[in-house]
Amino acid sequence: MFTERKITVGVTGGIAAYKAADIVSWLSKNGAGVQVAMTKGACAFIDPLVFKTLSKRPVAVDIFDQAEAYNVPHLDCAACDLFVVVPATANILAKAAHGLADDLLSAALLATKAPVLFAPAMHCDMYTNPVTQENIAALCRRGWRMIAPDSGVLACGAQGVGRLASVQQIQEAITEALLPARPLQGKRVLVTAGPTYEYLDPVRFIGNRSSGKMGYALAEAACRAGADVTLISGPCALATPAGVQRIDVISGADMAQACFSVYDGVDIVIMAAAVADYRPEEYIPHKQKKGAEKTVRLVENQDILAALGQERGDRLLIGFAAETENLAEYARIKLRKKNLDMIIANDVSQKGAGFDGDTNIITSIVRGETEDTLRSWPLMSKKQAAEQIIELITGLPRFPYIGSQKEEKQK
Ligand code: CTP
Protein backbone atom coordinates (compact mmCIF):
# COMPACT_ATOMS: atom_id res chain seq x y z
CA MET A 1 0.00 0.00 0.00
CA PHE A 2 2.83 2.44 0.84
CA THR A 3 5.53 1.12 -1.49
CA GLU A 4 8.17 3.72 -2.33
CA ARG A 5 6.89 6.10 0.37
CA LYS A 6 9.33 7.22 3.03
CA ILE A 7 7.82 7.95 6.43
CA THR A 8 9.67 9.39 9.39
CA VAL A 9 8.18 8.36 12.71
CA GLY A 10 9.22 10.64 15.58
CA VAL A 11 8.87 9.09 19.03
CA THR A 12 8.95 11.28 22.13
CA GLY A 13 9.20 10.49 25.85
CA GLY A 14 5.84 9.39 27.15
CA ILE A 15 4.42 6.13 28.43
CA ALA A 16 2.56 5.69 25.11
CA ALA A 17 5.93 5.43 23.29
CA TYR A 18 5.60 1.64 23.17
CA LYS A 19 2.44 2.01 21.01
CA ALA A 20 4.56 3.61 18.28
CA ALA A 21 5.99 0.11 17.75
CA ASP A 22 2.61 -1.01 16.36
CA ILE A 23 2.60 1.90 13.92
CA VAL A 24 6.17 1.27 12.74
CA SER A 25 5.43 -2.44 12.33
CA TRP A 26 2.23 -1.72 10.32
CA LEU A 27 4.00 0.81 8.06
CA SER A 28 6.87 -1.60 7.37
CA LYS A 29 4.49 -4.46 6.60
CA ASN A 30 2.69 -2.18 4.13
CA GLY A 31 5.84 -1.48 2.17
CA ALA A 32 6.82 1.94 3.54
CA GLY A 33 10.46 2.84 4.13
CA VAL A 34 10.39 3.86 7.81
CA GLN A 35 12.95 6.03 9.55
CA VAL A 36 12.43 6.27 13.31
CA ALA A 37 13.73 9.37 15.11
CA MET A 38 13.63 9.19 18.92
CA THR A 39 14.21 11.76 21.61
CA LYS A 40 16.40 10.85 24.59
CA GLY A 41 13.20 10.81 26.68
CA ALA A 42 11.63 8.23 24.37
CA CYS A 43 14.68 5.99 24.82
CA ALA A 44 13.91 5.94 28.56
CA PHE A 45 10.54 4.34 27.80
CA ILE A 46 11.41 1.96 24.96
CA ASP A 47 14.68 0.60 23.62
CA PRO A 48 15.67 1.87 20.12
CA LEU A 49 16.42 -1.77 19.29
CA VAL A 50 12.66 -2.41 19.10
CA PHE A 51 12.27 0.17 16.33
CA LYS A 52 15.50 -0.83 14.61
CA THR A 53 14.19 -4.41 14.40
CA LEU A 54 10.75 -3.37 13.13
CA SER A 55 11.95 -0.76 10.63
CA LYS A 56 15.09 -2.66 9.59
CA ARG A 57 16.98 0.62 9.79
CA PRO A 58 19.18 2.25 12.41
CA VAL A 59 17.18 4.56 14.65
CA ALA A 60 18.22 8.24 14.72
CA VAL A 61 18.62 9.67 18.22
CA ASP A 62 21.70 11.86 18.26
CA ILE A 63 21.91 14.96 16.06
CA PHE A 64 25.69 14.57 16.02
CA ASP A 65 25.60 10.88 15.11
CA GLN A 66 28.64 10.04 12.99
CA ALA A 67 27.31 6.64 11.91
CA GLU A 68 27.76 5.72 8.27
CA ALA A 69 24.00 5.25 7.90
CA TYR A 70 23.42 9.01 7.85
CA ASN A 71 24.63 11.91 5.87
CA VAL A 72 23.28 14.67 8.13
CA PRO A 73 21.00 12.83 10.60
CA HIS A 74 18.29 15.49 11.13
CA LEU A 75 18.15 16.33 7.41
CA ASP A 76 17.94 12.65 6.48
CA CYS A 77 14.96 12.34 8.84
CA ALA A 78 13.40 15.55 7.49
CA ALA A 79 13.44 14.25 3.89
CA CYS A 80 10.32 12.09 3.73
CA ASP A 81 6.81 11.87 2.27
CA LEU A 82 5.15 12.09 5.69
CA PHE A 83 6.41 12.93 9.18
CA VAL A 84 4.41 11.41 12.04
CA VAL A 85 5.15 12.11 15.70
CA VAL A 86 3.65 9.43 17.92
CA PRO A 87 3.32 10.01 20.81
CA ALA A 88 3.84 13.78 20.77
CA THR A 89 4.55 15.24 24.21
CA ALA A 90 3.67 18.79 25.26
CA ASN A 91 7.40 19.53 25.00
CA ILE A 92 7.78 18.56 21.31
CA LEU A 93 4.59 20.46 20.42
CA ALA A 94 5.96 23.56 22.16
CA LYS A 95 9.35 23.23 20.48
CA ALA A 96 7.83 22.68 17.04
CA ALA A 97 5.44 25.61 17.51
CA HIS A 98 8.32 27.94 18.35
CA GLY A 99 10.95 26.61 15.96
CA LEU A 100 13.35 25.23 18.56
CA ALA A 101 15.89 22.79 17.21
CA ASP A 102 17.97 21.63 20.18
CA ASP A 103 17.83 17.91 19.48
CA LEU A 104 17.55 15.61 16.50
CA LEU A 105 13.76 15.32 16.34
CA SER A 106 12.97 19.02 16.79
CA ALA A 107 15.67 19.96 14.24
CA ALA A 108 14.23 17.43 11.76
CA LEU A 109 10.73 18.88 12.25
CA LEU A 110 12.06 22.38 11.63
CA ALA A 111 13.75 21.21 8.43
CA THR A 112 11.01 19.06 6.96
CA LYS A 113 8.89 20.08 3.98
CA ALA A 114 6.69 16.98 4.33
CA PRO A 115 3.17 17.01 5.77
CA VAL A 116 3.35 16.51 9.55
CA LEU A 117 0.95 14.59 11.77
CA PHE A 118 1.15 14.76 15.57
CA ALA A 119 -0.54 12.24 17.85
CA PRO A 120 -0.41 14.07 21.20
CA ALA A 121 -0.38 12.09 24.45
CA MET A 122 0.18 13.61 27.89
CA HIS A 123 -1.40 14.25 31.27
CA CYS A 124 -4.81 15.92 30.94
CA ASP A 125 -3.68 19.05 32.82
CA MET A 126 -0.76 19.50 30.44
CA TYR A 127 -3.00 18.94 27.42
CA THR A 128 -5.71 21.37 28.51
CA ASN A 129 -3.19 24.01 29.62
CA PRO A 130 -3.80 27.09 27.42
CA VAL A 131 -0.09 27.15 26.54
CA THR A 132 -0.31 23.68 24.98
CA GLN A 133 -3.60 24.56 23.30
CA GLU A 134 -2.06 27.71 21.82
CA ASN A 135 0.91 25.72 20.56
CA ILE A 136 -1.44 23.18 18.95
CA ALA A 137 -3.47 25.98 17.35
CA ALA A 138 -0.27 27.60 16.00
CA LEU A 139 0.87 24.31 14.45
CA CYS A 140 -2.57 23.69 12.92
CA ARG A 141 -2.59 27.19 11.44
CA ARG A 142 0.60 26.25 9.59
CA GLY A 143 -1.09 23.20 8.11
CA TRP A 144 0.33 20.56 10.49
CA ARG A 145 -2.32 18.18 11.71
CA MET A 146 -3.26 16.67 15.05
CA ILE A 147 -4.70 13.23 15.67
CA ALA A 148 -6.82 14.21 18.64
CA PRO A 149 -6.11 12.33 21.87
CA ASP A 150 -8.84 10.24 23.56
CA SER A 151 -10.39 10.77 26.97
CA GLY A 152 -10.23 8.14 29.66
CA VAL A 153 -8.12 6.84 32.51
CA LEU A 154 -4.51 8.00 32.05
CA ALA A 155 -1.37 6.06 33.00
CA CYS A 156 -1.09 7.96 36.31
CA GLY A 157 -4.67 7.05 37.24
CA ALA A 158 -6.14 10.49 36.52
CA GLN A 159 -9.19 10.77 34.30
CA GLY A 160 -9.30 13.19 31.36
CA VAL A 161 -8.27 13.95 27.81
CA GLY A 162 -4.71 13.09 26.84
CA ARG A 163 -4.62 9.38 26.01
CA LEU A 164 -2.92 8.60 22.71
CA ALA A 165 -5.50 8.06 19.94
CA SER A 166 -6.07 4.41 19.09
CA VAL A 167 -3.67 2.66 16.75
CA GLN A 168 -6.55 2.39 14.26
CA GLN A 169 -7.20 6.14 14.34
CA ILE A 170 -3.51 6.84 13.78
CA GLN A 171 -3.41 4.34 10.90
CA GLU A 172 -6.44 5.98 9.29
CA ALA A 173 -4.91 9.46 9.57
CA ILE A 174 -1.64 8.22 8.04
CA THR A 175 -3.49 6.47 5.20
CA GLU A 176 -5.50 9.61 4.45
CA ALA A 177 -2.37 11.76 4.44
CA LEU A 178 -0.43 9.39 2.19
CA LEU A 179 -3.14 8.33 -0.21
CA PRO A 180 -5.08 11.48 -1.04
CA ALA A 181 -8.49 11.15 -2.64
CA ARG A 182 -8.37 10.19 -6.33
CA PRO A 183 -11.70 11.57 -7.54
CA LEU A 184 -11.04 10.64 -11.18
CA GLN A 185 -10.14 7.02 -10.42
CA GLY A 186 -11.58 4.82 -13.16
CA LYS A 187 -12.31 7.77 -15.47
CA ARG A 188 -10.79 8.09 -18.93
CA VAL A 189 -9.83 11.65 -19.73
CA LEU A 190 -8.86 13.10 -23.09
CA VAL A 191 -6.80 16.30 -22.94
CA THR A 192 -5.68 18.25 -25.99
CA ALA A 193 -2.80 20.70 -25.82
CA GLY A 194 -0.56 22.96 -27.83
CA PRO A 195 -1.03 24.57 -31.22
CA THR A 196 -1.69 22.96 -34.58
CA TYR A 197 0.46 23.75 -37.60
CA GLU A 198 -1.21 24.15 -40.97
CA TYR A 199 1.50 23.84 -43.59
CA LEU A 200 1.61 25.97 -46.75
CA ASP A 201 4.66 24.16 -48.08
CA PRO A 202 7.31 21.88 -46.45
CA VAL A 203 8.84 24.76 -44.45
CA ARG A 204 6.07 27.27 -43.72
CA PHE A 205 2.95 27.00 -41.67
CA ILE A 206 0.25 29.09 -40.05
CA GLY A 207 -0.85 28.36 -36.51
CA ASN A 208 -1.90 29.83 -33.17
CA ARG A 209 0.46 30.89 -30.41
CA SER A 210 0.48 28.20 -27.73
CA SER A 211 3.18 26.68 -25.52
CA GLY A 212 1.02 23.70 -24.52
CA LYS A 213 1.80 24.33 -20.82
CA MET A 214 -1.84 24.63 -19.71
CA GLY A 215 -2.88 21.40 -21.44
CA TYR A 216 0.15 19.48 -20.17
CA ALA A 217 -0.51 20.72 -16.62
CA LEU A 218 -4.12 19.54 -16.97
CA ALA A 219 -3.03 16.11 -18.19
CA GLU A 220 -0.68 15.84 -15.20
CA ALA A 221 -3.32 16.99 -12.70
CA ALA A 222 -5.95 14.61 -14.12
CA CYS A 223 -3.45 11.76 -13.89
CA ARG A 224 -2.67 12.66 -10.27
CA ALA A 225 -6.40 12.61 -9.56
CA GLY A 226 -6.44 8.97 -10.69
CA ALA A 227 -7.63 9.28 -14.29
CA ASP A 228 -6.41 7.27 -17.22
CA VAL A 229 -5.22 10.17 -19.40
CA THR A 230 -4.68 10.43 -23.16
CA LEU A 231 -2.96 13.65 -24.20
CA ILE A 232 -3.30 14.66 -27.84
CA SER A 233 -0.59 17.21 -28.39
CA GLY A 234 0.20 19.61 -31.17
CA PRO A 235 3.87 20.50 -31.74
CA CYS A 236 5.45 21.70 -28.49
CA ALA A 237 8.68 21.11 -26.60
CA LEU A 238 7.35 19.74 -23.32
CA ALA A 239 8.04 16.43 -21.59
CA THR A 240 5.15 13.97 -21.34
CA PRO A 241 3.85 13.91 -17.74
CA ALA A 242 4.49 10.57 -16.01
CA GLY A 243 1.68 8.09 -16.48
CA VAL A 244 0.08 9.96 -19.39
CA GLN A 245 -0.36 8.41 -22.82
CA ARG A 246 0.57 10.95 -25.50
CA ILE A 247 -0.39 11.07 -29.16
CA ASP A 248 1.49 13.64 -31.25
CA VAL A 249 -0.27 15.45 -34.08
CA ILE A 250 0.64 18.33 -36.36
CA SER A 251 -2.44 19.78 -38.05
CA GLY A 252 -6.00 20.46 -36.96
CA ALA A 253 -7.19 17.64 -39.21
CA ASP A 254 -4.72 15.24 -37.49
CA MET A 255 -5.97 16.40 -34.09
CA ALA A 256 -9.59 15.88 -35.10
CA GLN A 257 -8.83 12.38 -36.34
CA ALA A 258 -6.90 11.50 -33.16
CA CYS A 259 -9.72 12.85 -30.96
CA PHE A 260 -12.40 10.85 -32.76
CA SER A 261 -10.26 7.69 -32.68
CA VAL A 262 -10.20 7.66 -28.85
CA TYR A 263 -13.58 9.36 -28.19
CA ASP A 264 -15.56 6.14 -27.77
CA GLY A 265 -13.95 5.11 -24.50
CA VAL A 266 -13.60 8.58 -23.01
CA ASP A 267 -15.57 9.97 -20.03
CA ILE A 268 -14.20 13.51 -19.93
CA VAL A 269 -12.75 15.76 -22.64
CA ILE A 270 -10.67 18.83 -21.79
CA MET A 271 -9.98 20.71 -25.00
CA ALA A 272 -7.09 23.04 -24.17
CA ALA A 273 -5.47 23.00 -27.63
CA ALA A 274 -5.23 26.18 -29.63
CA VAL A 275 -6.50 24.64 -32.86
CA ALA A 276 -5.85 26.79 -35.92
CA ASP A 277 -9.19 27.96 -37.24
CA TYR A 278 -7.96 28.06 -40.84
CA ARG A 279 -5.67 26.06 -43.09
CA PRO A 280 -4.30 26.93 -46.53
CA GLU A 281 -6.64 25.65 -49.22
CA GLU A 282 -3.69 24.32 -51.13
CA TYR A 283 -0.50 22.60 -49.93
CA ILE A 284 2.48 23.10 -52.21
CA PRO A 285 4.81 20.09 -51.88
CA HIS A 286 8.04 22.03 -52.58
CA LYS A 287 9.48 25.14 -50.93
CA GLN A 288 7.92 28.27 -52.41
CA LYS A 289 10.53 30.68 -53.69
CA LYS A 290 10.31 34.28 -52.57
CA GLY A 291 9.96 37.10 -55.06
CA ALA A 292 6.50 37.59 -56.40
CA GLU A 293 3.68 38.73 -54.15
CA LYS A 294 1.57 35.79 -53.01
CA THR A 295 -2.00 35.36 -51.93
CA VAL A 296 -2.93 32.42 -49.74
CA ARG A 297 -6.51 31.26 -49.71
CA LEU A 298 -7.57 29.87 -46.36
CA VAL A 299 -10.38 27.45 -45.66
CA GLU A 300 -11.94 26.84 -42.27
CA ASN A 301 -10.78 23.88 -40.17
CA GLN A 302 -13.35 21.66 -38.54
CA ASP A 303 -14.33 22.86 -35.05
CA ILE A 304 -13.31 19.69 -33.21
CA LEU A 305 -14.95 20.54 -29.91
CA ALA A 306 -18.24 21.49 -31.53
CA ALA A 307 -18.22 18.19 -33.42
CA LEU A 308 -17.48 16.25 -30.22
CA GLY A 309 -20.27 18.21 -28.53
CA GLN A 310 -22.80 16.98 -31.06
CA GLU A 311 -22.12 13.37 -30.07
CA ARG A 312 -21.32 13.85 -26.43
CA GLY A 313 -23.65 11.24 -24.91
CA ASP A 314 -22.85 11.04 -21.18
CA ARG A 315 -19.41 12.56 -21.52
CA LEU A 316 -18.34 15.73 -19.77
CA LEU A 317 -16.95 18.30 -22.19
CA ILE A 318 -14.75 21.17 -21.06
CA GLY A 319 -13.55 23.82 -23.47
CA PHE A 320 -11.35 26.87 -23.36
CA ALA A 321 -12.06 30.35 -24.68
CA ALA A 322 -9.16 32.63 -25.48
CA GLU A 323 -10.52 36.15 -25.80
CA THR A 324 -9.25 39.70 -25.89
CA GLU A 325 -12.60 41.43 -25.25
CA ASN A 326 -16.12 40.66 -23.94
CA LEU A 327 -14.68 37.62 -22.12
CA ALA A 328 -17.76 36.31 -20.33
CA GLU A 329 -20.16 37.04 -23.16
CA TYR A 330 -18.10 35.33 -25.87
CA ALA A 331 -17.21 32.41 -23.59
CA ARG A 332 -20.90 31.85 -22.73
CA ILE A 333 -21.79 31.75 -26.41
CA LYS A 334 -19.11 29.06 -26.99
CA LEU A 335 -20.31 27.10 -23.94
CA ARG A 336 -23.81 26.77 -25.42
CA LYS A 337 -22.88 26.57 -29.11
CA LYS A 338 -20.39 23.74 -28.54
CA ASN A 339 -22.67 21.93 -26.04
CA LEU A 340 -20.17 22.01 -23.15
CA ASP A 341 -20.48 21.49 -19.40
CA MET A 342 -17.89 24.09 -18.57
CA ILE A 343 -15.70 26.61 -20.32
CA ILE A 344 -12.49 28.13 -19.01
CA ALA A 345 -12.11 31.62 -20.36
CA ASN A 346 -9.00 33.71 -20.31
CA ASP A 347 -8.37 37.22 -21.49
CA VAL A 348 -5.12 36.66 -23.34
CA SER A 349 -4.45 40.39 -23.56
CA GLN A 350 -4.03 40.54 -19.75
CA LYS A 351 -0.51 40.47 -18.28
CA GLY A 352 0.12 37.01 -16.80
CA ALA A 353 -2.54 35.26 -18.88
CA GLY A 354 -0.53 35.01 -22.08
CA PHE A 355 0.36 32.05 -24.24
CA ASP A 356 3.95 31.29 -23.34
CA GLY A 357 4.18 32.07 -19.61
CA ASP A 358 3.82 29.84 -16.59
CA THR A 359 0.78 31.67 -15.22
CA ASN A 360 -2.84 32.15 -16.17
CA ILE A 361 -5.87 34.19 -15.09
CA ILE A 362 -8.97 32.11 -15.61
CA THR A 363 -12.72 32.55 -15.41
CA SER A 364 -14.77 29.37 -15.16
CA ILE A 365 -18.32 29.24 -16.47
CA VAL A 366 -20.32 26.15 -15.54
CA ARG A 367 -23.48 25.49 -17.51
CA GLY A 368 -26.62 25.37 -15.41
CA GLU A 369 -30.21 24.38 -16.15
CA THR A 370 -31.33 27.97 -16.36
CA GLU A 371 -28.35 30.08 -15.33
CA ASP A 372 -24.62 29.59 -15.74
CA THR A 373 -22.23 29.95 -12.79
CA LEU A 374 -19.37 32.29 -13.45
CA ARG A 375 -16.31 32.49 -11.22
CA SER A 376 -13.15 34.55 -11.73
CA TRP A 377 -9.82 33.40 -10.30
CA PRO A 378 -6.76 35.49 -9.46
CA LEU A 379 -3.43 35.12 -11.25
CA MET A 380 -1.96 31.69 -10.53
CA SER A 381 0.52 29.26 -11.99
CA LYS A 382 -0.74 27.06 -14.82
CA LYS A 383 -0.13 24.06 -12.55
CA GLN A 384 -2.36 25.58 -9.85
CA ALA A 385 -4.96 26.52 -12.44
CA ALA A 386 -4.94 22.91 -13.66
CA GLU A 387 -5.52 21.60 -10.11
CA GLN A 388 -8.37 24.08 -9.75
CA ILE A 389 -9.95 23.03 -13.05
CA ILE A 390 -9.78 19.34 -12.08
CA GLU A 391 -11.46 20.19 -8.78
CA LEU A 392 -14.15 22.13 -10.67
CA ILE A 393 -14.73 19.12 -12.95
CA THR A 394 -15.31 16.81 -9.99
CA GLY A 395 -17.88 19.32 -8.73
CA LEU A 396 -19.81 19.61 -11.99
CA PRO A 397 -23.54 18.91 -11.62
CA ARG A 398 -23.36 15.94 -14.05
CA PHE A 399 -20.11 14.54 -12.67
CA PRO A 400 -21.52 11.72 -10.49
CA TYR A 401 -23.41 10.26 -13.41
CA ILE A 402 -20.58 9.54 -15.76
CA GLY A 403 -18.78 6.26 -16.46
CA SER A 404 -18.71 3.44 -13.95
CA GLN A 405 -20.59 5.36 -11.28
CA LYS A 406 -23.55 5.69 -13.62
CA GLU A 407 -23.49 1.97 -14.37
CA GLU A 408 -23.45 1.25 -10.65
CA LYS A 409 -26.39 3.62 -10.16
CA GLN A 410 -28.42 1.83 -12.85
CA LYS A 411 -27.91 -1.63 -11.32
N1 CTP B 1 -11.57 24.48 -30.81
C1 CTP B 1 -11.66 23.30 -31.52
N2 CTP B 1 -11.49 23.28 -32.86
C2 CTP B 1 -11.27 24.40 -33.55
C3 CTP B 1 -11.17 25.63 -32.83
C4 CTP B 1 -11.34 25.63 -31.48
O1 CTP B 1 -11.87 22.25 -30.91
N3 CTP B 1 -11.11 24.35 -34.85
C5 CTP B 1 -11.77 24.46 -29.36
C6 CTP B 1 -10.58 25.00 -28.57
O2 CTP B 1 -9.72 23.95 -28.20
C7 CTP B 1 -11.26 25.59 -27.34
C8 CTP B 1 -12.61 26.05 -27.87
O3 CTP B 1 -12.82 25.34 -29.06
O4 CTP B 1 -11.49 24.63 -26.33
C9 CTP B 1 -12.67 27.54 -28.14
O5 CTP B 1 -11.58 27.94 -28.93
P1 CTP B 1 -11.31 29.46 -29.29
O6 CTP B 1 -10.11 29.54 -30.17
O7 CTP B 1 -11.34 30.29 -28.04
O8 CTP B 1 -12.60 29.87 -30.07
P2 CTP B 1 -13.16 29.51 -31.49
O9 CTP B 1 -14.28 28.56 -31.33
O10 CTP B 1 -12.04 29.10 -32.39
O11 CTP B 1 -13.76 30.92 -31.92
P3 CTP B 1 -13.01 32.32 -32.19
O12 CTP B 1 -11.65 31.97 -32.73
O13 CTP B 1 -13.90 32.98 -33.17
O14 CTP B 1 -12.97 33.03 -30.87
Residues whose N, C-alpha, C, O or C-beta is under 5 A from the ligand:
A	BS01	CTP	M271 A272 A273 A274 V275 A276 D277 N301 Q302 D303 I304 L305 G319 F320 A321 A322
